[in-house]
Structure formats: structure tokens, C-alpha cells
Amino acid sequence: MNINDVNGVGKATSKKLIDNGITSIQELANTTEEELEKINIQNSARIINNAKKMTSEVYYDINDSNKYLIHAFKKSHYYDEDQINQSYHEWYNALLKLYNKE
């Protein structure tokens, strides 16, 4: 997913955002209305709220998936708490990168 997937962000808005260093949905969600208005983005509050909704939905989707992953690890014959924690964090970070990639 990328910033073009945010409701309210079209080609022109996307170009303005990227030209000003806002390249991911997470960065957009953490931006203020004032910052977007400085670069002439209309409907900044709506766009930021849409980005925030997307990042929170991703967060909950990932956390729900994590519960199943940890359960599966614990059911396996190779139960090792350190290995589970390492695999969990690697998997979590890979998913975050996937959701926030360009």
C-alpha cells in the first residue's frame, strides 16, 4: 500500500506529498493539517484522518495475525521462547514495511 491508496489522495496530491518528503501512509498519518496546508493540500484534515484509519486498521490486522502466529509456534514441536520472539518481530517488521512501501 502507498499514499495513493489513501482516500482523497490523487496523482497531484501524491506528487506534492512525495516532493515534500511524505512518502508513506504512516508519515501522512503523523502529519499536521498545517504542514499539508503549507504545501497547498486541500481537505488536509480528511486526508490525515483517512491515513490514520488505514494505519490503525493495519495495526489491528497485524496484531490479530500475530496472535495466531504465536499460537502456532507454541503448538509446534520446536517451541523456543527466544526463537518465537525473534521470528515474531521479524515478521511484524516485514508486514509493516509491506503496508508502508512506496
Residue frames relative to the residue before (quaternion, step in Angstrom):
aa qw qx qy qz dx dy dz
M 1.0000 0.0000 0.0000 0.0000 0.00 0.00 0.00
N 0.0542 -0.7923 0.6069 0.0336 3.54 -1.11 0.68
I 0.7455 -0.4273 0.2551 0.4433 3.58 -1.24 0.10
N 0.5663 0.5871 -0.3925 0.4248 3.61 1.16 -0.37
D 0.6248 0.5570 -0.3271 0.4386 3.59 1.22 -0.43
V 0.5488 0.5993 -0.3985 0.4253 3.59 1.27 -0.20
N 0.4847 -0.6659 0.4877 0.2894 3.54 -0.85 1.01
G 0.7657 0.3162 -0.2621 0.4950 3.58 -0.76 1.09
V 0.6606 0.4552 -0.3055 0.5129 3.59 1.27 -0.15
G 0.0694 -0.7951 0.6025 -0.0019 3.53 -0.52 1.25
K 0.7842 -0.3299 0.2287 0.4731 3.57 -1.28 -0.24
A 0.6871 0.4846 -0.2968 0.4527 3.59 0.83 -0.94
T 0.6610 0.4945 -0.3021 0.4767 3.58 0.95 -0.87
S 0.6262 0.5433 -0.3269 0.4537 3.56 0.98 -0.86
K 0.6568 0.5100 -0.3115 0.4599 3.59 0.91 -0.90
K 0.6472 0.5123 -0.3196 0.4653 3.60 0.93 -0.86
L 0.6598 0.5145 -0.3114 0.4505 3.57 0.91 -0.91
I 0.6855 0.4831 -0.2825 0.4657 3.56 0.83 -1.02
D 0.6448 0.5255 -0.3162 0.4562 3.60 0.97 -0.84
N 0.7388 0.3758 -0.2129 0.5173 3.57 1.21 -0.52
G 0.6657 -0.5791 0.2791 0.3790 3.55 1.20 0.58
I 0.5647 0.5477 -0.4086 0.4628 3.60 1.22 0.21
T 0.0417 0.8684 -0.4854 0.0922 3.55 -0.03 1.31
S 0.7574 0.3020 -0.1955 0.5450 3.62 1.22 -0.14
I 0.6420 -0.5119 0.4017 0.4057 3.54 -1.29 0.34
Q 0.6307 0.5371 -0.3332 0.4502 3.60 1.00 -0.79
E 0.6533 0.4970 -0.3170 0.4751 3.61 0.92 -0.84
L 0.6428 0.5174 -0.3180 0.4669 3.57 1.00 -0.81
A 0.6541 0.5189 -0.3083 0.4558 3.58 0.96 -0.85
N 0.7174 0.4377 -0.2410 0.4856 3.59 1.12 -0.64
T 0.5221 0.6326 -0.4037 0.4052 3.57 1.31 0.04
T 0.3990 -0.7014 0.5310 0.2588 3.59 -1.17 0.55
E 0.6481 -0.5044 0.3994 0.4074 3.54 -1.28 0.38
E 0.6410 0.5476 -0.3239 0.4293 3.56 0.96 -0.88
E 0.6405 0.5267 -0.3243 0.4552 3.59 0.99 -0.83
L 0.6838 0.4723 -0.2898 0.4748 3.58 0.95 -0.84
E 0.6394 0.5266 -0.3294 0.4532 3.58 1.02 -0.73
K 0.6008 0.5674 -0.3529 0.4388 3.61 1.12 -0.63
I 0.7456 0.3369 -0.2127 0.5341 3.58 1.13 -0.58
N 0.5542 -0.6837 0.3407 0.3305 3.53 1.27 0.69
I 0.3342 0.7007 -0.5447 0.3171 3.56 0.88 1.00
Q 0.2781 -0.7609 0.5656 0.1540 3.57 -0.72 1.09
N 0.8155 0.2244 -0.1902 0.4984 3.56 -1.25 0.53
S 0.1343 0.8517 -0.4980 0.0932 3.57 1.10 0.73
A 0.6437 0.5245 -0.3374 0.4434 3.62 0.92 -0.82
R 0.6688 0.5007 -0.3025 0.4589 3.58 0.91 -0.89
I 0.6559 0.5134 -0.3079 0.4598 3.58 0.97 -0.88
I 0.6555 0.5002 -0.3105 0.4730 3.59 0.93 -0.87
N 0.6586 0.5034 -0.3142 0.4627 3.60 0.91 -0.86
N 0.6373 0.5186 -0.3279 0.4663 3.60 1.01 -0.77
A 0.6488 0.5034 -0.3134 0.4769 3.59 1.02 -0.80
K 0.6403 0.5229 -0.3229 0.4607 3.59 1.00 -0.81
K 0.6298 0.5248 -0.3336 0.4654 3.58 0.98 -0.80
M 0.6652 0.5075 -0.3104 0.4513 3.57 0.91 -0.90
T 0.6817 0.4765 -0.3073 0.4623 3.61 0.88 -0.84
S 0.6573 0.4861 -0.3346 0.4687 3.61 0.96 -0.68
E 0.6195 0.5283 -0.3472 0.4654 3.62 1.04 -0.68
V 0.6377 0.5109 -0.3204 0.4792 3.57 0.99 -0.82
Y 0.6331 0.5441 -0.3286 0.4417 3.58 0.92 -0.90
Y 0.7108 0.4442 -0.2696 0.4741 3.58 0.81 -0.95
D 0.6052 0.5393 -0.3552 0.4655 3.60 1.05 -0.68
I 0.6706 0.4908 -0.2952 0.4715 3.58 0.91 -0.93
N 0.6771 0.4918 -0.3117 0.4501 3.60 0.85 -0.87
D 0.6235 0.5140 -0.3458 0.4770 3.60 1.02 -0.70
S 0.6525 0.5076 -0.3081 0.4708 3.58 0.96 -0.85
N 0.6212 0.5601 -0.3341 0.4344 3.57 1.04 -0.79
K 0.6137 0.5530 -0.3533 0.4391 3.59 0.99 -0.78
Y 0.6797 0.4782 -0.2886 0.4754 3.58 0.94 -0.87
L 0.6280 0.5381 -0.3346 0.4518 3.59 1.03 -0.78
I 0.6714 0.4858 -0.2993 0.4729 3.59 0.86 -0.94
H 0.6269 0.5340 -0.3327 0.4595 3.58 0.98 -0.81
A 0.6620 0.5034 -0.3023 0.4658 3.59 0.94 -0.89
F 0.6316 0.5253 -0.3330 0.4630 3.60 0.97 -0.80
K 0.6907 0.4909 -0.2869 0.4469 3.55 0.86 -0.96
K 0.6552 0.5004 -0.3061 0.4759 3.59 1.15 -0.56
S 0.5815 0.6074 -0.3760 0.3892 3.58 1.18 -0.44
H 0.6079 -0.5671 0.4228 0.3607 3.55 -1.32 0.29
Y 0.7016 0.4637 -0.2434 0.4832 3.57 1.26 -0.40
Y 0.1564 0.8275 -0.5233 0.1299 3.55 0.96 0.84
D 0.1755 0.7404 -0.6224 0.1834 3.54 -0.62 1.23
E 0.4409 -0.7441 0.4356 0.2492 3.58 -0.37 1.25
D 0.6689 0.4957 -0.3113 0.4582 3.62 0.89 -0.85
Q 0.6582 0.5001 -0.3099 0.4697 3.57 0.97 -0.84
I 0.6265 0.5293 -0.3343 0.4643 3.59 1.02 -0.77
N 0.6726 0.4956 -0.3023 0.4589 3.59 0.85 -0.92
Q 0.6567 0.5005 -0.3151 0.4680 3.59 0.93 -0.83
S 0.6713 0.4902 -0.2996 0.4684 3.60 0.87 -0.92
Y 0.6219 0.5547 -0.3252 0.4470 3.54 1.01 -0.86
H 0.7052 0.4565 -0.2739 0.4683 3.61 0.79 -0.97
E 0.6254 0.5213 -0.3408 0.4701 3.60 1.01 -0.70
W 0.6702 0.4978 -0.2877 0.4693 3.56 0.92 -0.92
Y 0.6450 0.5275 -0.3066 0.4602 3.58 0.95 -0.92
N 0.6870 0.4753 -0.2823 0.4715 3.60 0.87 -0.94
A 0.6259 0.5270 -0.3387 0.4646 3.60 1.04 -0.71
L 0.6574 0.4984 -0.3151 0.4693 3.59 0.98 -0.78
L 0.6334 0.5243 -0.3361 0.4594 3.58 0.96 -0.79
K 0.6483 0.5069 -0.3147 0.4730 3.58 0.96 -0.82
L 0.6364 0.5356 -0.3234 0.4512 3.56 0.99 -0.83
Y 0.6996 0.4692 -0.2710 0.4658 3.59 0.90 -0.92
N 0.7623 0.3713 -0.1930 0.4938 3.59 1.09 -0.62
K 0.4261 0.7158 -0.4739 0.2854 3.60 1.20 0.13
E 0.6380 -0.5514 0.3978 0.3615 3.51 -1.28 0.48
